[in-house]
Structure formats: structure tokens, C-alpha cells
Amino acid sequence: MTTPLNQSLTELPDRLCTWCQVPMKKRLVGGQQFVHYTCPKCVFQHTTRLGPKPPSPAH
């Protein structure tokens, strides 16, 4: 039986490493607002925001 967190990870898009072209590991970070990808071979990292970017504060 999968937990909601594991189920969410399987629904996230896979990503290939920019350098090695191997599938990257992924995990949710920042209160599940971001997906953090890490290459298991060369340790290249990339983070992607889930959903829309919040509005910037008014000046």
C-alpha cells in the first residue's frame, strides 16, 4: 500500500540529468511546494516549483 506522499512522487514528471542523461531521483521539499531532483551518478541538482508562483509583494 502506498502513502499519499509516495503516490504524489509517482505522479511527478521524471527528469533526465542534463549531463549524464540518467533518470534523476526526486523528492518534495519546501512544504511540498518544490520538486528537488538529484542525479545519482554525478550529483547534478535541479529544483522545480509545483503550481503557480506566488505574487510578489507590492512596493
C-alpha positions as CSV (number, residue, x, y, z in Angstrom):
1,M,0.0,0.0,0.0
2,T,1.4,3.4,-1.0
3,T,1.3,6.5,1.2
4,P,-0.1,9.8,-0.3
5,L,3.5,11.1,-0.4
6,N,4.7,8.1,-2.4
7,Q,1.7,8.4,-4.7
8,S,2.4,12.1,-5.3
9,L,6.1,11.3,-6.2
10,T,5.0,8.8,-8.8
11,E,2.7,11.4,-10.4
12,L,5.5,13.9,-10.7
13,P,7.3,14.2,-14.0
14,D,10.6,12.3,-14.4
15,R,13.7,14.2,-15.5
16,L,16.9,13.1,-17.1
17,C,20.2,14.5,-15.9
18,T,21.4,17.4,-18.1
19,W,24.9,15.9,-18.1
20,C,24.6,12.1,-17.7
21,Q,21.2,11.5,-19.3
22,V,20.3,9.1,-16.5
23,P,16.9,9.3,-14.6
24,M,17.2,11.6,-11.6
25,K,15.9,10.9,-8.1
26,K,13.1,13.2,-7.0
27,R,11.7,14.4,-3.6
28,L,9.3,17.0,-2.4
29,V,10.8,19.9,-0.4
30,G,9.6,23.3,0.9
31,G,6.3,22.2,2.3
32,Q,5.7,20.1,-0.8
33,Q,5.9,23.2,-3.0
34,F,9.0,22.2,-4.9
35,V,10.4,19.0,-6.5
36,H,14.1,18.5,-5.9
37,Y,15.9,16.4,-8.5
38,T,19.3,14.8,-7.8
39,C,21.4,12.8,-10.3
40,P,22.6,9.5,-8.6
41,K,25.6,9.5,-10.9
42,C,27.1,13.0,-10.9
43,V,25.1,14.6,-8.1
44,F,23.7,17.4,-10.5
45,Q,20.8,19.0,-8.8
46,H,17.7,20.9,-10.1
47,T,14.6,22.3,-8.3
48,T,11.2,23.0,-9.9
49,R,8.3,24.8,-8.3
50,L,4.9,23.0,-8.3
51,G,2.0,25.2,-9.2
52,P,1.9,28.9,-9.9
53,K,4.5,31.3,-8.4
54,P,3.0,33.4,-5.6
55,P,2.6,37.1,-6.3
56,S,5.4,39.4,-5.4
57,P,4.8,41.9,-2.6
58,A,3.7,45.3,-3.6
59,H,6.2,48.1,-3.1
